[in-house]
Amino acid sequence: MSVDRPVPVPRTAVALGISDPVEKARAELKATLAAIEVKANVPKRVGHGVDRGVAQAREFARVNPTGAAAAVVGVAVAAGLAVWGLVRLYTR
């Protein structure tokens, strides 16, 4: 059984079949403003990136717990050495 459901149009796209030039211009403006909002909303984009990174880290830790522990120790050592180096440069 085939059910014909309309395909949802993304916020950043203009629906097909608009014949009125004024309505088409409004739809294009609305899509353009939505695209600018998506592109310019850096905190939201960073949040999505962080969420993806956390999900990947959790999956890696689930699959390879020893490797995850080694990565945590490596990052801690690198951060400690960086802080030590900066303090040493500052105090000289």
C-alpha positions in Angstrom: 0.0 0.0 0.0 1.4 3.4 -1.0 0.4 6.4 1.0 1.1 9.7 -0.7 2.4 12.0 2.0 3.8 15.4 1.2 7.5 15.7 1.6 8.3 18.4 4.2 10.1 21.4 2.8 13.2 22.5 4.9 13.1 26.0 6.4 15.9 27.0 4.1 14.2 26.0 0.9 11.4 27.5 -1.2 8.4 25.3 -2.0 7.8 24.5 -5.6 4.6 25.5 -7.4 4.3 29.1 -6.1 2.9 31.1 -9.0 2.3 34.4 -7.4 5.4 36.6 -7.7 4.8 38.3 -4.4 4.3 35.0 -2.5 7.4 33.6 -4.2 9.4 36.6 -3.2 8.2 36.3 0.4 9.0 32.6 0.5 12.5 33.3 -0.9 13.1 36.0 1.7 11.9 33.7 4.5 14.2 30.9 3.2 17.1 33.3 2.9 16.6 34.6 6.5 16.3 31.1 7.8 19.6 30.1 6.0 21.4 33.2 7.5 20.1 32.3 10.9 21.3 28.7 10.6 24.7 29.8 9.3 25.2 32.7 11.8 24.1 31.0 15.0 27.5 30.0 16.1 26.6 29.0 19.7 24.0 26.6 18.4 26.4 25.1 15.8 29.1 24.7 18.5 26.5 23.0 20.8 25.7 20.5 18.0 29.3 19.8 17.4 30.0 19.3 21.1 27.0 16.9 21.3 28.4 14.9 18.4 31.8 14.8 20.0 30.4 13.6 23.3 28.4 10.9 21.6 31.5 9.7 19.7 33.6 9.7 22.9 31.0 7.7 24.7 30.8 5.2 21.9 34.6 4.9 21.8 34.7 4.4 25.6 32.0 1.8 25.3 33.8 -0.1 22.6 37.4 0.4 23.9 37.5 1.3 27.6 41.3 0.8 27.8 41.9 3.1 24.9 39.6 5.7 26.4 41.4 5.5 29.8 44.7 6.0 28.0 43.3 8.9 26.1 42.1 10.6 29.3 45.5 10.1 30.9 47.3 11.5 27.8 45.1 14.6 27.7 45.6 15.2 31.4 49.4 14.9 31.0 49.4 17.2 28.0 47.3 19.8 29.9 49.6 19.5 32.9 52.7 20.0 30.8 51.1 23.0 29.0 50.2 24.7 32.3 53.6 23.9 33.8 55.3 25.4 30.7 53.2 28.5 30.8 53.9 29.1 34.5 57.6 28.5 34.0 57.6 31.0 31.1 55.7 33.6 33.2 57.9 33.3 36.2 61.2 33.8 34.3 
